[in-house]
Amino acid sequence: MPHITRRGLAAATAVLLGATALTACGSADSGDKAGAGSGPVSLTYWAWAPGMDKVAALWNAEHPDIQVTVQKQASGDDLVTKIITATKAHKGPDLVQAEYQALPTLVSNDSLADIASEVPGVKDGFAPGIWQQTTFGGEAVYALPQDSGPLMFFYREDLFKQYGLTVPTTWDEFAATARTLKKKAPGKSLTTFSANDSGLFAGLSQQAGAKWWSFEGDTWKVGIDDAATKKVTDFWGGLVAEGAIDNQPMYTPAWNKAMNTGEQLAWVSAVWAPGTLTTAAPDGKGKWAMAPLPQWTEGENATGSWGGSSTAVTSDSKHKAAAAKFAVWLNTDPKALAALVKESGIYPAATAAQTSGALAKAPDYFANQPDFYTRAAEIAKTTAPAAWGPNVNVAYTAFKDEFGKAAKAKSGFDTALTALQNATVADLKKQGFEVAP
């Protein structure tokens, strides 16, 4: 993605930002200097991850001059809306936990500060594909990566052995495995195509090289129907149409049962899958294993991501340098990262933390795979860059609607993709953004 400035992000909505506007609203450390000598700096942090207050307490104990208060918030679109509303009223917090796909929306609404000057050298602690999501490929830094969700392939090791199946390393092998299983056990499915969580499809498209949003000058281009996403759509839609895999949504009682009883033998998911499987498929403990995501071409090594969040300093903060200092500590300090894993249950984006501390031991559910997190860390390094835009929420809703209908009908996936593209473009134009043909 070309370098994106705040001015460019919001040009069509007349939110004139960029370096000039940043100067107008105060440099990154102006508020800190203004408060010098008046006692400790007090920061507020809006976050939804559980236990974040306990993590902040570690900081507070060691930094009496900068005290952080965590205010628990709802996640997703609710928090994005709340932050934008607070920004317009100049009542935003100092820091916010923001999902990667929400960053362009928050930047375009002047809700986040560029903290590049406050975080020199931090970039090297994260996988390039993860770091890119907080910078949009430019020099500005709008947040620091906090957690990530690299995609992997999870499968019932015992049932693969029972049916003589080999763990697929390519998507062609994945399709062949699905068909082989159907012939051997018609009542079982390798997996399901689910339309009730847009993040998985976005991650699969990301792995294939999709660039759903791109930016040039003052113009957005939407490429949700690009060649990479069409390939992903045709692949999964084709498997559903021929009956090689299931078409039921995830997270339902029926899905839980299928995962627990072995009616479904595999799940394309992210590194956080052990937590979900523990609840959805308790009888499978010790029977599941993890492998890298199948590749489109043999010998390639790339994965997508499903989920993940960052720590951003808001444009409203009067203590941006202090807030950035806390954000750096939270996402790079070994003690902080270990606490995030323990208290918040996250998979840290910082590469150094992915095989140490609380992640040195495999999840209890995967006790049969002691090198779980060692393998996960290697996979995480291969996360492909993601290209988000200012209306991800609209695209995700359209995906659920259009692909949900296609999955149920077992047909029309190409039509669903076109409808998704058109809905996203129409919404950008409605918001006043300039959109390329």
Buried (B, 14 or more C-beta within 10 A) or exposed (E): BEEBBBBBBBBBEEBEBBEEBBEEBBBBBBBBEEBEEEEEBBBBBBBBBEBBBBBBBBBBEEBEEBBBEBEEBEBEBEBBEBBBEBBEEEEBBBBBBBBBBBBBBBBBBBBBBBBBEBBEEBBEBBBEBBBBBBBBBBEBBBBBBBBBBBBBBBBBBBBBEEBEBEBBBBBBBBBBBBBBBBEEBEEBBBBBBBBBBBBBBBBBBBBBBBBBBBBEEBBBBBBBBBEBBBBBBBBBBEBBBEBBBBBBBBEEEBBBEBBBEBBBBBBBBBBBBBEBBBEBBEEBBBBBBBBBBBBBEEEEEBBBBBBBBBBBBBBBBBBBBBBBBBBBBBBBBEEBBBBBBBBBBBBBBBBBBBBBBBBEEBBEBBEBBEEBBBBBBBBBBBBBBBBBBBBBBBBBBBBBBBBBBBBBEBBBBBEBBBBBBBBBBBBBEEBEBEBEE
